[in-house]
Amino acid sequence: MSSHFSTKKTGNIGEKFAEEYLKNNGYRIIATNWFYKHKEIDIIAEKDSFLVIVEVKTRAKNYLIDPMYAVTKQKQKFLIEAADHFIQTKIFQKR
């Protein structure tokens, strides 16, 4: 077996770590791996009446690029569109 994790396995580990971190810091997890238009939001959480959309970027220890820069403008636009859709279809339906 290879000593290197696949990208998917590394991502899954990062998402679980992020989910636990959020829970331990008082966030309520609403959804994980939520799909909209064939794309995925990693974590949707809530705390103090704020909806939080989380894009998890897990990198190898020696990766030189800051993960913040891995979220492209296109991905940011998608996350905004998907968050809006989530609010319209999931949050407002409950009111």
C-alpha atoms as one frame of an Amber mdcrd trajectory, in Angstrom:
protein
   0.000   0.000   0.000   1.278   3.457  -0.870   2.480   5.688   1.939   0.800
   8.661   0.260  -2.880   9.369   0.706  -4.966   9.985  -2.355  -6.247  13.524
  -2.837  -9.773  12.369  -1.947  -8.634  10.673   1.271  -6.618  13.734   2.252
  -9.637  15.938   1.551 -11.941  13.698   3.594  -9.563  13.826   6.546  -9.406
  17.612   6.305 -13.192  17.900   6.135 -13.659  15.699   9.211 -11.048  17.729
  11.084 -12.778  20.991  10.097 -16.179  19.613  11.104 -14.898  18.595  14.547
 -13.172  21.948  14.976 -16.417  23.784  14.217 -18.429  21.586  16.592 -15.876
  22.065  19.365 -16.159  25.826  18.879 -19.921  25.990  19.202 -21.055  25.675
  15.595 -24.033  23.533  14.664 -23.377  21.516  11.513 -26.363  21.819   9.175
 -25.004  19.894   6.180 -21.831  18.310   4.872 -20.958  17.538   1.272 -24.052
  19.388   0.029 -24.412  19.421  -3.753 -25.759  22.189  -5.964 -25.435  22.089
  -9.755 -23.037  19.130  -9.611 -20.664  20.992  -7.313 -20.152  20.584  -3.605
 -20.152  22.744  -0.501 -17.989  20.991   2.068 -19.670  22.208   5.267 -22.662
  24.397   6.060 -22.813  25.423   9.703 -24.555  27.905  11.968 -23.545  29.870
  15.046 -25.164  32.883  16.694 -27.682  33.248  13.836 -24.894  33.318  11.237
 -24.842  30.833   8.376 -21.287  29.733   7.621 -20.233  28.184   4.308 -16.940
  26.316   4.656 -14.664  25.338   1.784 -12.019  22.994   3.199  -8.579  22.986
   1.582  -6.278  20.307   2.939  -2.671  20.383   1.808   0.420  18.319   2.364
   2.789  19.629   5.001   5.318  20.794   2.426   2.799  22.464   0.085   4.063
  25.975  -0.641   0.848  27.779  -1.630  -1.440  29.185   1.056  -4.755  27.266
   0.846  -6.627  30.579   0.832  -5.352  31.159  -2.696  -6.683  27.775  -3.824
 -10.248  29.134  -3.721 -10.486  30.744  -7.138 -12.801  33.613  -8.063 -14.911
  31.086  -9.987 -15.190  28.883  -6.878 -16.078  31.927  -4.763 -18.860  32.845
  -7.204 -20.174  29.289  -7.076 -20.126  29.260  -3.266 -22.083  32.520  -3.156
 -24.635  31.192  -5.661 -24.937  27.876  -3.820 -25.261  29.585  -0.427 -28.033
  31.781  -1.811 -29.807  28.707  -3.174 -29.411  26.901   0.157 -30.895  29.855
   2.044 -33.813  30.166  -0.361 -34.672  26.467  -0.444 -33.712  25.218   3.004
 -33.828  28.089   5.468 -36.841  30.040   4.248 -38.920  26.882   3.759 -38.789
  26.323   7.517 -40.294  29.739   8.325
